[in-house]
């Protein structure tokens, strides 16, 4: 494979992986593990993929095979040391166990410990952390690998495409950062900083870069919302999550100084089934709903740790934006599920459409009238609820030709009448009302 011809390299990579996927589609897990060993040792395989790429491909192939095998059977196999899934022979047994253990943790969560085992594991982790001396950091000398586009993942189906794309993104972000990480101190700090940083990347895609022009912004667009959201996470979400048995068990599952926050992100982006982080994350946000009053009695006041709303309201009043409320719990908790890379792709496409329609460099680059509007509507349908209308509001501040009249015409595309438009685009409906008539 010629390094000077990346397109040819990408085509070769896609063809080879397509053949590999087809060859393993009906194989059992032990046979795929044997094939993985042979492929990683094969010098010919290294001509079209590096070790990191091969590990990613086989991890996805094994995940799909294990899903066919069945998650209940996987849990039973893990309780037996993965004995039913291991190939015969002792060669590379430790490596096979590591691969199966990582995939099982992503699909069904970490193994459940008894209270005594959890206490003992935490005690040993504390001892190890106190005695461990961090190794001297060595700088990476090899250049970042050029990852081929993950187009071949479509042959795994929609779920496989999403999973493989996310895994490759984690590897690419590590390469782009030159392999440098924040020095590991403890799991608590790593857990909090990783989740706060991960949600901050998503919030950055919503916020406007200029002044609000006297308008009261929806909270996702307000530049001041990011810090108060992080404060709420630090006070009302993350400490309570870390106190659960599932997250405490997760803290003792990996060598976090080695795997870093990337492993936490992989778990967040993994399956929703038995996901210890997302399960406890959703539970904390659900606890912020006002308790129901018993029949004939007054509702009890919320506990201080379950009431972040005053913090949100105070910041919104001080900075002049619309605060989130209990009605927005689902939106607030789904911030961790929004894909910042997909939103960035959407914004790049919308920026290009705006330039082609409203400020083309020449006649040949002129887009048809309504191209930008159609782009907004296309992405509103593709992205999760509320994202499209928020990016449309952001565009009002970022692109000068999108005046109040244009925004009112855009809103008409979300429904045939006011009731339907408010149901389909509630934030945009309130925003347009501020623009006047």
C-alpha positions in Angstrom: 0.0 0.0 0.0 1.5 3.3 -1.1 1.7 5.9 1.6 1.7 8.6 -1.1 -1.7 7.5 -2.4 -4.2 7.7 0.5 -7.2 7.2 -1.8 -5.9 3.9 -3.1 -4.9 2.9 0.5 -8.5 3.6 1.7 -10.0 1.6 -1.2 -7.6 -1.3 -0.4 -8.5 -1.1 3.3 -12.2 -1.1 2.6 -11.9 -4.1 0.2 -9.9 -6.1 2.7 -12.2 -5.4 5.6 -15.3 -6.1 3.5 -13.8 -9.6 2.7 -13.0 -10.0 6.4 -16.5 -9.2 7.4 -18.0 -11.5 4.9 -15.7 -14.3 6.0 -16.6 -14.0 9.6 -20.3 -13.3 9.3 -21.3 -16.8 10.3 -18.3 -17.8 12.4 -18.6 -18.5 16.1 -16.6 -16.4 18.7 -13.8 -18.9 19.3 -13.1 -19.2 15.5 -13.0 -15.3 15.2 -10.5 -15.1 18.1 -8.3 -17.6 16.3 -8.6 -15.6 13.0 -7.8 -12.5 15.0 -4.5 -14.0 16.3 -3.5 -15.1 12.8 -4.3 -11.8 11.2 -2.4 -9.8 13.7 0.6 -12.0 13.2 0.4 -12.0 9.4 2.9 -9.7 7.7 0.7 -9.4 4.7 -2.1 -7.9 6.8 0.2 -5.1 8.0 0.5 -4.0 4.4 -3.1 -2.7 4.4 -3.7 -1.9 8.1 -1.8 -1.2 11.2 -2.3 -3.0 14.5 -4.7 -0.3 15.9 -6.9 -0.6 12.9 -7.0 -4.4 13.0 -7.9 -4.3 16.7 -10.8 -1.9 16.1 -12.1 -4.0 13.2 -12.0 -7.3 15.1 -13.5 -5.7 18.2 -16.6 -4.7 16.2 -16.7 -8.1 14.5 -16.5 -9.8 17.8 -19.2 -7.5 19.3 -21.6 -8.4 16.6 -20.9 -12.1 17.0 -21.4 -11.9 20.7 -24.7 -10.1 20.2 -25.8 -13.0 18.0 -24.6 -15.3 20.7 -26.9 -13.6 23.2 -26.3 -11.2 26.1 -27.7 -13.6 28.8 -25.4 -16.3 27.6 -22.5 -13.9 27.5 -23.2 -13.0 31.2 -23.3 -16.7 32.1 -20.0 -17.3 30.1 -18.3 -14.4 32.0 -19.3 -16.0 35.3 -17.4 -19.1 34.1 -14.3 -17.2 33.0 -15.4 -17.1 29.3 -14.7 -20.8 29.0 -17.4 -21.5 26.4 -16.1 -18.7 24.2 -12.4 -19.4 24.2 -10.7 -21.4 21.5 -8.9 -24.7 22.3 -5.3 -24.4 23.2 -3.5 -22.1 25.7 -1.8 -19.9 23.1 -2.7 -16.2 23.6 -5.3 -17.1 26.2 -4.6 -14.0 28.3 -5.1 -11.8 25.3 -8.4 -13.5 24.4 -9.6 -13.0 27.9 -8.7 -9.4 27.8 -10.6 -8.8 24.5 -13.7 -10.7 25.7 -13.6 -8.9 29.0 -13.5 -5.5 27.4 -16.4 -6.3 25.0 -18.5 -7.8 27.8 -18.0 -4.7 29.9 -19.2 -2.5 27.0 -22.2 -4.7 26.3 -23.5 -5.7 29.7 -21.5 -3.5 32.1 -18.8 -4.5 34.6 -19.2 -7.7 36.7 -21.4 -7.3 39.7 -19.4 -7.7 42.9 -20.7 -8.7 46.3 -20.4 -6.1 49.0 -17.4 -7.8 50.5 -15.7 -8.1 47.1 -16.4 -4.5 46.3 -14.9 -3.4 49.6 -11.8 -5.6 49.1 -11.3 -4.3 45.5 -11.6 -0.7 46.6 -9.1 -1.3 49.4 -6.6 -3.0 47.1 -7.1 -0.1 44.6 -6.3 2.4 47.3 -3.2 0.5 48.3 -2.0 0.2 44.8 -2.6 3.9 44.1 -0.7 5.0 47.1 2.3 2.9 46.4 2.4 3.3 42.6 5.1 5.6 41.1 4.0 7.0 37.8 6.4 5.9 35.0 8.4 8.6 33.2 6.4 9.9 30.2 8.0 9.1 26.8 7.2 11.2 23.8 5.7 9.5 20.8 8.1 9.7 17.9 6.1 8.1 15.1 3.7 10.4 13.2 0.0 10.0 13.7 -1.4 7.2 11.5 -3.8 8.2 8.7 -7.0 6.5 9.5 -9.0 5.4 6.4 -12.6 6.5 6.2 -14.9 4.0 7.9 -17.2 3.5 4.9 -16.8 -0.2 5.0 -18.7 -0.3 8.3 -22.0 0.0 6.4 -21.7 -3.7 5.7 -22.2 -4.4 9.4 -25.6 -2.6 9.4 -26.7 0.6 11.0 -25.7 -0.4 14.6 -22.3 -1.6 13.5 -21.7 1.5 11.5 -22.4 3.8 14.5 -20.3 1.7 16.9 -17.3 1.4 14.6 -17.4 5.1 13.7 -17.4 6.1 17.4 -14.5 3.7 18.2 -12.4 5.1 15.3 -13.2 8.7 16.5 -11.8 7.9 19.9 -8.6 6.6 18.3 -8.4 9.6 15.9 -8.8 12.1 18.7 -6.1 10.4 20.7 -3.8 10.6 17.6 -4.6 14.3 17.0 -3.8 15.1 20.5 -0.3 13.6 20.1 -1.1 11.0 22.7 -0.8 13.5 25.6 -3.2 13.1 28.5 -3.8 14.9 31.7 -1.7 13.1 34.3 -3.8 10.6 36.1 -4.4 11.3 39.8 -7.4 9.2 40.9 -10.6 7.7 39.4 -12.8 10.4 41.0 -11.0 13.2 39.2 -10.8 11.3 35.9 -14.5 10.4 36.0 -15.6 14.0 36.7 -13.2 15.7 34.3 -13.9 13.3 31.4 -17.7 13.7 31.6 -17.6 17.4 32.1 -15.2 17.8 29.2 -17.2 15.5 27.0 -20.5 17.4 27.5 -18.6 20.7 27.1 -17.7 19.8 23.5 -21.4 19.3 22.7 -22.5 22.5 24.4 -19.8 24.4 22.4 -21.6 23.4 19.2 -24.8 25.3 20.4 -23.5 28.5 21.8 -23.3 31.7 19.8 -20.0 33.5 19.3 -21.3 37.1 19.3 -23.7 39.3 21.3 -27.3 38.4 21.9 -28.6 41.6 20.4 -30.8 42.2 23.4 -32.7 38.9 23.0 -33.3 36.5 25.8 -31.5 33.4 24.5 -32.6 29.8 24.9 -30.2 28.3 27.5 -28.3 26.1 25.1 -27.3 29.1 23.0 -26.1 31.2 25.9 -22.3 31.2 26.3 -22.8 31.5 30.1 -24.8 28.2 30.3 -21.7 25.9 29.9 -20.1 26.9 33.3 -23.3 26.6 35.3 -24.1 23.2 33.6 -20.7 22.0 34.7 -21.3 23.3 38.2 -24.6 21.4 38.4 -22.8 18.2 37.3 -20.1 18.7 39.9 -22.6 19.3 42.7 -25.7 17.4 41.9 -24.9 14.6 39.4 -21.4 13.2 39.5 -20.8 12.7 43.3 -24.0 10.8 43.6 -23.2 8.7 40.6 -19.8 7.8 42.0 -21.4 6.7 45.2 -23.3 3.9 43.5 -22.0 0.3 43.5 -21.9 0.1 39.7 -19.6 3.1 39.4 -17.5 2.0 42.3 -17.1 -1.4 40.7 -16.2 0.3 37.4 -13.5 2.2 39.2 -11.8 -1.1 40.1 -12.3 -2.7 36.7 -9.5 -1.1 34.7 -6.0 0.4 35.2 -7.3 3.9 34.7 -3.8 5.4 34.6 -3.2 3.3 31.5 -6.6 3.4 29.7 -7.5 7.0 30.6 -10.7 8.8 30.0 -11.1 7.3 26.5 -12.4 4.1 28.1 -15.1 6.1 29.9 -16.1 7.7 26.6 -16.3 4.3 24.9 -18.6 3.1 27.6 -20.8 6.3 27.3 -21.0 5.8 23.6 -21.6 2.1 23.8 -24.9 0.1 24.2 -27.7 1.6 26.3 -28.3 -1.9 27.7 -26.7 -2.3 31.1 -24.6 0.8 30.7 -23.5 1.7 34.2 -22.7 5.3 33.4 -25.8 6.2 31.4 -28.1 4.3 33.8 -26.9 6.2 36.8 -26.7 9.5 34.8 -30.4 9.1 33.8 -31.3 8.2 37.4 -29.8 11.4 38.8 -31.6 13.7 36.2 -34.9 11.8 36.9 -34.5 12.6 40.7 -34.8 16.3 39.9 -38.5 16.0 39.1 -40.7 17.4 41.8 -42.0 14.6 44.1 -45.7 13.8 43.7 -47.9 14.8 46.6 -49.7 12.0 48.5 -53.5 12.1 48.1 -54.9 14.8 50.3 -51.4 16.0 51.4 -48.9 18.7 50.4 -45.9 17.6 48.3 -42.7 17.3 50.3 -40.0 19.8 49.5 -37.2 18.5 47.3 -33.9 17.5 48.9 -31.1 20.1 48.4 -29.0 17.6 46.4 -32.0 16.9 44.1 -32.8 20.5 43.4 -30.5 22.2 40.9 -33.2 24.6 39.6 -32.3 27.6 41.8 -28.7 27.4 40.5 -29.9 27.4 36.9 -32.5 30.2 37.6 -30.0 32.5 39.4 -27.4 32.2 36.6 -30.1 32.8 33.9 -31.4 35.9 35.7 -27.9 37.3 36.1 -26.9 36.6 32.4 -30.3 37.2 30.8 -31.1 33.9 29.1 -34.1 31.5 29.4 -33.3 29.0 32.2 -34.0 25.3 31.9 -36.8 23.9 34.0 -38.2 20.5 35.0 -39.9 20.4 31.6 -36.4 20.2 30.0 -35.0 17.3 32.0 -34.9 15.0 29.0 -33.0 17.6 26.9 -30.5 18.2 29.7 -29.8 14.6 30.3 -29.5 13.8 26.5 -26.6 16.3 26.1 -24.3 13.4 26.9 -25.8 11.4 24.1 -25.6 14.1 21.4 -22.8 13.5 19.0 -20.6 16.6 18.7 -18.9 15.3 15.5 -22.2 14.9 13.7 -23.3 18.3 14.8 -20.0 19.7 13.5 -20.6 18.0 10.2 -24.1 19.5 10.1 -22.8 23.0 10.8 -20.1 22.8 8.2 -22.7 21.8 5.6 -25.0 24.6 6.6 -22.2 27.2 6.5 -21.4 26.0 3.0 -25.0 26.2 1.9 -25.3 29.7 3.3 -22.3 30.9 1.4 -23.5 29.3 -1.8 -27.0 30.8 -1.5 -26.3 34.2 0.0 -22.6 35.0 -0.7 -21.3 32.9 -3.7 -17.9 33.6 -5.0 -19.1 33.3 -8.6 -22.1 32.4 -10.7 -21.1 28.8 -10.9 -21.1 28.5 -7.1 -24.6 30.0 -6.8 -27.0 27.7 -5.0 -30.7 27.8 -5.7 -33.0 29.9 -3.5 -34.1 28.0 -0.4 -31.1 25.7 -0.3 -30.1 26.8 3.1 -33.6 26.5 4.5 -33.9 23.0 3.0 -30.6 22.1 4.7 -31.9 23.2 8.1 -35.1 21.1 7.6 -33.0 18.0 6.4 -30.8 18.1 9.5 -33.7 18.8 11.8 -35.2 15.5 10.6 -31.9 13.6 10.9 -30.7 14.9 14.3 -32.4 14.2 17.7 -35.3 16.4 18.8 -34.6 20.1 19.3 -31.1 20.1 17.8 -32.1 21.4 14.4 -34.1 24.3 15.7 -31.3 25.4 18.0 -28.8 25.4 15.2 -31.3 27.4 13.1 -31.4 30.0 16.0 -27.6 30.0 16.2 -27.5 30.7 12.4 -29.5 33.8 13.0 -26.6 35.3 15.0 -23.8 33.9 12.9 -25.1 34.7 9.4 -26.1 38.3 8.7 -28.7 37.7 6.0 -30.9 35.6 8.2 -33.1 38.4 9.6 -36.3 38.2 11.5 -38.4 37.9 8.4 -36.3 34.9 7.2 -36.7 33.2 10.6 -40.5 33.6 10.6 -40.6 32.0 7.1 -38.4 29.2 8.4 -40.7 28.5 11.3 -43.6 28.0 8.9 -41.9 24.9 7.6 -42.3 23.2 11.0 -46.1 22.9 10.8 -49.3 24.0 9.1 -50.6 26.0 12.1 -49.3 27.6 15.3 -50.2 24.6 17.4 -48.3 22.2 15.1 -45.3 24.5 14.8 -45.1 24.9 18.6 -45.3 21.2 19.1 -42.5 20.5 16.5 -40.2 23.5 17.3 -41.1 24.9 20.7 -37.8 26.8 21.2 -37.8 28.3 17.8 -41.5 29.4 18.2 -40.7 31.3 21.4 -37.6 32.8 19.8 -39.4 34.1 16.8 -42.0 35.8 19.1 -39.1 37.8 20.5 -38.1 39.0 17.0 -41.5 40.8 16.6 -43.6 41.3 13.5 
